[in-house]
């Protein structure tokens, strides 16, 4: 009978997707599992261990499990720790400001003034620096910045210098820029290129001069991407060991250098853990604050 | 020509090898509602953008009130444009969007707030002044965009397909609002659209463009009833175009011999075809008389009914003539119901020679 035939059909139609759905769900969960396990094993667990370790104590150059505030009180009570903390934040902030400012005109040009093809090539070229080791790129600055290096040789021709650039804060900033500038230009370019052109034209149309348009329209529209770029720049600079060590001369030490020094002097892993926890907390605050600002709905 | 607000003088616009606008000449008067209409890629938006200063002409001059505007940058013109996407600033609320143009002109905060609120009230969205753009409906956004453009009291308003994203009901309401606004303000509206119903419903004059050239300029009625050429006849309305050779010409009318027989066509004025020439004429689908019996004399074609398209009170019938060509007839739905055509299959279309419109060879 046609009627009952129809019924069985609709019953089939009803049951099959449900079964499929549950299969799909298990499949989806199975796919999620590796990343969850990975994160738990190699991120969450070490993090917890590091926090725990900051309460351990070292006896006879051997770390012993304990729960004492000694390391925290010791580190927090030392001026050199706070000097180092201030220096690291200061340098990372300065690097972020400089990099964001230097990158913006480049990103603006790539986003608005060149063809899409040129932009693609530029982004590709900006990725190339990441092909070589960061350490190698930092060492190459020796040739350029040294007292008898390229820059001083050129300045010498016009009777200037020599200037000391290695082992200074300037050197550290140059190193930070080497690390972050290409990435920041890429991030800025992408966020600027996504801006709806008609909004920029609408601003012109309503009497907004080109320069003013950059501040009134382009920056607010690209806010999310720009803040994320700045956060990345700060995080990378703040945690960098190589630049302040090799180009900045490691004195005074930034927090990453302080970690290495602390570990080297008497196997003080717990105190190094204190520094690391402070760094983590600082970066968490910066990242959360940055992302909150980036996605806040309106700016007044 | 003191009255003309805008003049396009042999304007050419090229993008690389592509010519978007080709030798355009026309003027727009003060207080006129002009619609520029054409298929996509015909250069209508480029024309509008040249008026706004967002594109510079490659050749020729665009003048406003006699002043050559070619080199005047967009931000120094007072030619607000309403974008198809509306281009409202998402990080400002409705009132702040409206205030933007005033702020750029250095109007103080209190005055611009008052003027913005006045305009929002006038467009009946005063209560949404402090709302985020993203929380407004399509029609409300439309009104914010209009207020933002009109708040600076410009002499001209440019509109680039502003209604294309709205649903049909809202389009009709916005159309009547726009025409009312334009009459009240007495300023010039230049309205770009691909929609015939929008252009004809609102504009005093319609400019039809095709491949960067002006195909015809005229009142909606002129363009509808007296298309200048085949492009306009095909683009506008429901027209039947019949071509053939001129058999004889009396000055006032011609006899055109086509594959479906001889047809008498009265001549409007300009065209003076002579016997032997190729010629075409247009007979609008709604000017055709339909009958199931063969008319005694006059222009007529025997057809068979292929399909019908019902759009409310009017029905379009698609007929096929002996030679396979399509013929369209528009009649009232109730007329059709009285006629009872279907079972006969054969129908006769006929028309008054006065109603046919001669358009020359192309």
Interface residues (C-beta under 8 A of the other chain):
Chain A: X196 X198 X199 X201 X202 X203 X204 X205 X206 X207 X208 X209 X210 X212 X217 X220 X221 X223 X297 X298 X299
Chain B: X52 X53 X54 X73 X74 X75 X76 X78 X79 X80 X81 X83 X85 X87 X88 X89 X90 X91 X93 X100 X101 X104 X105 X132 X148 X149 X152
